[in-house]
C-alpha cells in the first residue's frame, strides 16, 4: 500500500526543505521505496536531494504536443497517436521513466514548467494516469507542491494520506496557510489528514499571539521546525540538504512529526 504525503503553502516557507527532510527520514527509518514528485515549476527539489535533473515532465509534455502538432499539419497521425503510430500513453510512460532521477534509496520525478498556449487536456489526462501508475509501485510518495493546491488534482487521482501545510511564523503566513488548507475541500481527490507545520521559529515556544491564530485554523498544528542556520550554510555552499546531520535541530523536528503520523 502506498502512503502519499503532499506539502503545500505559499512560496518561500520551506516546503522543499521539509520535503527533503521527510525523504531523509524515510530513508533512515523505513525499508520501503520512496518516490519524490517535484510539482513546483521552479523544480529545485533535486538540488536539496543531491540529484542531477535533465528533463522534466513539462519538457516531455511540450515535446509530445509539438510532435502531434507537426503530424496534424502534415495530415498524419490522429490526436491519440504520435508519428509512426506510437501510442501516446506508452510514449509518455517510456519518457517519464527515462527522465526519472534515481537516488540511492529514492527516485524523483520533476513536473517542471506549467502549460503554455494550446490544448493540454488529453496530454494531462494521460500524464496523470502514467504518474499514478508509476506511483503505486512505491511505498511512499512525497509531493512538493507549488504555492497552492489548485493543480494537485491534475497531478494525481490518488488519495492523499497526509496534507502538510507549511507556514512561516507570522500572522500573514498563517492567513495564507488557512487559504491553502481551505482549498482541500474543493479538490476532486480525498485528503485523509491535514496538518499545519510552523517552520523557522527562532523562539523556544510559539508566541501567544501566533498560538491564538493557530488555534483558530481548521487544521491542527503538527509541530514546529526551529530556525536552523545550518540550512543557510548548506544553501551558500551548494551542498544538498539531505546530507544534513541526523542530530540537527531541523531534521530532529521533522523526524518527530513523522513519528507521530506514521
C-alpha positions in Angstrom: 0.0 0.0 0.0 1.3 3.5 -0.9 1.3 6.3 1.6 1.1 9.7 -0.1 2.3 12.8 1.7 1.7 16.2 0.0 3.2 19.5 1.1 1.7 22.9 0.3 2.0 26.5 1.4 2.9 29.9 0.0 6.2 30.4 -1.7 9.4 30.6 0.4 8.0 28.9 3.6 10.3 25.9 3.3 8.2 23.2 1.6 11.2 21.9 -0.4 13.4 21.8 2.7 10.8 19.9 4.7 10.2 17.5 1.7 13.9 16.7 1.7 13.9 16.0 5.4 10.9 13.7 5.0 12.8 11.8 2.3 15.8 11.6 4.6 13.7 10.3 7.5 12.1 7.6 5.3 15.4 6.6 4.0 16.7 6.0 7.5 13.6 4.7 9.2 11.8 2.7 6.5 12.7 -0.1 4.3 10.1 0.9 1.7 10.8 2.5 -1.7 10.3 6.3 -2.0 9.2 8.5 -4.9 9.6 12.2 -4.6 7.5 14.3 -7.0 8.5 17.9 -7.5 5.3 19.6 -8.6 6.7 23.1 -8.3 7.5 24.7 -11.7 10.8 26.0 -10.3 12.0 22.4 -10.0 14.7 22.6 -7.3 13.9 19.6 -5.1 16.6 17.8 -7.0 19.2 20.2 -5.7 18.4 19.6 -2.0 18.3 15.9 -2.7 21.6 15.9 -4.5 20.4 14.7 -7.9 21.0 16.0 -11.4 17.9 16.8 -13.4 18.0 16.8 -17.2 14.3 16.5 -18.2 11.1 17.4 -16.6 7.5 16.2 -17.3 6.8 19.7 -18.6 9.6 19.3 -21.2 8.1 15.9 -22.2 4.6 17.3 -22.5 5.8 20.2 -24.7 7.7 17.7 -26.9 4.8 15.4 -27.4 2.4 18.3 -28.2 4.9 19.6 -30.8 5.1 16.2 -32.4 1.3 15.9 -32.6 1.0 19.4 -34.0 3.6 18.8 -36.7 1.9 15.5 -37.6 -1.5 17.0 -37.8 -0.2 19.8 -40.0 1.3 17.2 -42.3 -2.1 15.4 -42.4 -0.7 12.5 -40.4 -1.4 10.9 -37.0 -4.6 11.4 -35.0 -4.5 13.0 -31.6 -4.3 9.7 -29.8 -1.0 8.7 -31.5 2.4 10.1 -32.5 4.2 9.9 -35.8 4.9 6.2 -36.6 1.7 5.1 -34.8 3.2 5.1 -31.3 0.5 5.2 -28.6 0.7 8.5 -26.7 0.4 6.9 -23.2 3.1 4.3 -24.0 5.4 7.1 -25.2 4.8 9.2 -22.1 5.4 6.2 -19.8 8.7 5.5 -21.5 9.8 9.1 -21.5 8.9 9.8 -17.9 10.6 6.7 -16.7 13.7 7.7 -18.7 13.6 11.2 -17.2 13.3 9.9 -13.6 16.3 10.9 -11.4 17.5 8.0 -9.3 19.0 8.3 -5.8 20.4 5.6 -3.6 17.0 4.9 -1.9 14.6 7.1 -3.8 13.6 8.3 -7.2 12.5 11.8 -8.3 10.0 13.0 -10.9 10.0 16.7 -11.6 6.9 18.2 -13.2 8.6 21.3 -14.4 7.1 24.2 -16.3 3.4 24.9 -16.4 1.4 24.7 -19.6 1.8 27.2 -22.4 -0.8 28.1 -25.0 -2.7 25.2 -26.6 -4.9 22.3 -25.6 -3.3 20.2 -22.9 -6.4 18.3 -21.7 -5.7 15.0 -23.4 -2.0 15.0 -22.6 -2.5 15.9 -19.0 -5.0 13.1 -18.6 -2.5 10.6 -19.9 0.2 12.2 -17.8 -1.8 11.8 -14.6 -2.6 8.1 -15.4 1.1 7.4 -16.2 2.3 9.1 -13.0 -0.3 7.3 -10.9 0.7 4.0 -12.5 4.3 4.7 -11.5 3.5 5.9 -8.0 1.6 2.7 -7.0 4.9 0.8 -7.2 6.3 2.8 -4.3 5.7 2.5 -0.5 5.9 6.3 0.0 5.2 9.2 -2.4 6.2 12.7 -1.3 4.7 15.6 -3.4 6.3 19.0 -3.1 3.5 21.3 -4.5 3.6 24.8 -5.8 2.2 27.6 -3.7 -1.4 26.5 -3.7 -3.3 23.2 -4.2 -5.0 24.2 -7.4 -3.1 21.7 -9.5 -2.8 18.8 -7.1 -5.9 17.0 -8.5 -4.4 17.5 -12.0 -1.2 15.7 -10.9 -2.8 12.6 -9.4 -6.1 10.8 -8.8 -4.6 9.1 -5.8 -5.9 9.8 -2.3 -3.6 11.9 -0.2 -3.0 10.4 3.2 -1.3 13.4 4.8 -1.5 17.0 3.6 1.1 19.1 5.4 0.5 22.9 5.1 3.7 24.8 5.8 3.8 28.3 7.2 6.4 30.7 8.4 5.9 32.0 12.0 4.0 35.1 11.0 0.4 36.2 11.1 0.4 36.7 7.3 1.9 33.3 6.8 -0.9 31.7 8.9 -3.6 33.6 6.8 -2.0 32.2 3.7 -1.9 28.7 5.2 -5.6 28.9 6.1 -6.4 29.8 2.5 -4.3 26.9 1.2 -5.9 24.5 3.7 -9.4 25.6 2.7 -8.7 24.6 -0.9 -8.6 20.9 0.1 -12.4 20.8 0.4 -12.7 21.7 -3.3 -10.4 19.1 -4.7 -11.5 16.0 -6.7 -9.2 13.8 -4.6 -9.7 12.7 -1.0 -7.4 14.0 1.7 -7.4 11.8 4.8 -5.5 14.0 7.2 -4.4 17.7 7.1 -1.9 19.3 9.4 -0.1 22.6 9.9 3.7 22.8 10.2 5.2 26.0 11.5 8.7 26.5 10.0 11.6 28.6 11.0 10.7 29.6 14.6 13.5 31.3 16.4 11.9 31.4 19.9 11.7 28.3 22.1 7.9 28.5 22.3 5.2 29.7 19.9 4.4 33.4 20.9 0.9 33.7 22.4 -0.5 35.9 19.5 0.7 33.3 17.0 -0.7 30.4 19.1 -4.0 32.2 19.3 -4.1 32.5 15.5 -3.1 28.8 15.1 -5.9 27.8 17.4 -8.4 29.4 15.0 -7.3 27.4 12.0 -9.3 24.4 10.8 -6.2 22.2 10.7 -4.3 21.1 13.8 -0.6 22.1 14.4 1.5 19.0 13.8 4.8 20.6 15.0 7.3 23.4 14.9 10.5 23.3 13.0 13.1 25.5 14.7 15.2 28.0 12.7 18.5 26.5 11.6 21.5 28.4 10.5 22.8 25.2 9.0 20.3 25.4 6.3 21.7 28.7 5.1 25.3 27.3 5.3 24.2 24.4 3.0 22.5 26.8 0.6 25.5 29.1 0.4 27.9 26.1 -0.2 25.5 24.3 -2.6 25.6 21.1 -0.5 22.3 19.1 -0.7 20.3 19.3 2.4 19.7 15.6 2.5 23.3 15.4 3.8 22.4 17.4 6.9 23.4 15.6 10.1 20.7 13.5 11.7 21.2 15.2 15.0 20.5 18.7 13.6 17.5 20.5 15.1 15.9 20.8 11.6 16.0 17.0 10.9 15.0 16.1 14.5 12.0 18.4 14.3 10.7 16.8 11.1 11.6 13.3 12.4 9.5 13.8 15.5 6.5 14.8 13.3 6.9 11.8 11.0 6.9 9.5 14.0 3.6 11.0 15.1 1.8 10.4 11.9 3.5 7.3 10.5 
